[in-house]
């Protein structure tokens, strides 16, 4: 039964191609820094109950 669902998915016609999303404006280094800053502020806000 699992195989049947897989064959139906492979026969679908995609309207939007895979990998068609927006390109990243931030470098990998900037993304990591942004994530770390976000996580730092998230825990601070959780302690303050905002």
Secondary structure as UniProt FT lines:
FT   HELIX           2..10
FT   TURN            18..19
FT   HELIX           28..48
//
